[in-house]
Amino acid sequence: MSQATISIRVDQTLKKNFDSLCEAFGLSATAAFNIFMKAVVREKRIPFEIRADNFDPVRKKAMDAFEAMKQSLADENVVEWSLEEINDEIKAVRDERRKKNLRSH
């Protein structure tokens, strides 16, 4: 496997602290970054939560609803839904709303 080099700039104190922790874990900084990059590629996401403290209210409400939905799915042991399953669920909810609206008119 051919190798590539990544060069990044970080605060000197941050690097020193990171190197010390990696050493305590028995890793080099290079090994730690390789683990991180493999996790990102494998999971197709950043493997930890990134959050800003100053969400606008609409975004916060949407994120809260999303987190509640994820928890609900986890509680029901639903691991993943395909895009088709999600679209089917949306369609079913919309169809039910249309039926209710037609009955009330």
C-alpha positions in Angstrom: 0.0 0.0 0.0 1.5 3.3 -1.0 1.7 6.0 1.7 0.8 9.7 1.7 1.7 12.5 4.0 -0.7 14.9 5.7 0.7 18.1 7.2 -1.5 20.1 9.6 -0.9 23.1 11.8 -2.0 22.9 15.5 -1.4 24.8 18.6 1.9 23.7 20.2 0.4 22.9 23.6 -2.4 20.9 22.0 0.1 18.8 20.1 2.2 18.2 23.2 -0.9 17.1 25.1 -2.1 15.0 22.3 1.3 13.3 21.9 1.4 12.6 25.7 -2.0 11.0 25.6 -1.2 8.9 22.5 1.9 7.7 24.2 -0.1 6.8 27.3 -2.4 4.8 25.0 0.6 3.1 23.5 0.1 4.9 20.1 1.9 7.3 18.0 0.1 10.5 16.8 0.3 9.0 13.3 -1.4 5.7 14.5 -4.1 7.8 16.3 -4.9 9.8 13.2 -5.0 6.6 11.1 -7.5 5.1 13.5 -9.6 8.3 13.3 -9.5 8.5 9.5 -10.4 4.8 9.1 -13.3 5.3 11.5 -14.5 8.3 9.4 -14.3 6.3 6.2 -15.8 3.2 7.6 -18.7 4.9 9.3 -19.1 7.8 6.8 -19.4 10.3 9.6 -17.2 12.0 12.3 -17.1 9.3 15.0 -18.0 11.8 17.8 -20.6 14.6 18.2 -19.6 18.1 17.1 -21.9 20.7 18.6 -22.1 24.4 18.7 -23.5 26.0 21.8 -25.4 28.8 20.0 -27.8 26.9 17.8 -30.6 29.0 16.4 -34.0 28.0 17.8 -35.3 26.3 14.7 -32.2 24.3 14.2 -32.1 23.3 17.9 -35.7 22.2 17.7 -35.0 20.1 14.6 -31.9 18.6 16.2 -33.8 17.8 19.4 -36.5 16.1 17.3 -33.9 14.2 15.4 -32.2 13.0 18.6 -35.6 12.0 20.1 -36.3 10.0 16.9 -32.9 8.3 17.1 -33.5 7.4 20.7 -37.0 6.0 19.9 -35.5 3.9 17.1 -32.8 2.6 19.4 -35.4 1.8 22.1 -37.3 -0.3 19.6 -34.1 -2.0 18.4 -34.4 -0.4 14.9 -30.9 0.0 13.8 -31.2 1.5 10.3 -33.8 2.4 7.8 -33.2 2.4 4.1 -34.1 5.6 2.1 -37.0 3.6 0.7 -38.3 2.8 4.2 -38.0 6.4 5.2 -39.9 7.6 2.1 -42.6 4.9 2.7 -43.1 6.1 6.3 -43.4 9.7 5.2 -45.9 8.7 2.5 -47.9 6.7 5.0 -48.1 9.7 7.4 -49.1 12.1 4.6 -51.7 9.7 3.3 -53.2 9.4 6.8 -53.3 13.2 7.2 -55.0 13.5 3.8 -57.7 10.9 4.9 -58.3 12.8 8.1 -58.6 16.1 6.3 -61.1 14.6 3.8 -63.2 13.2 6.6 -63.3 16.5 8.5 -64.5 18.5 5.4 
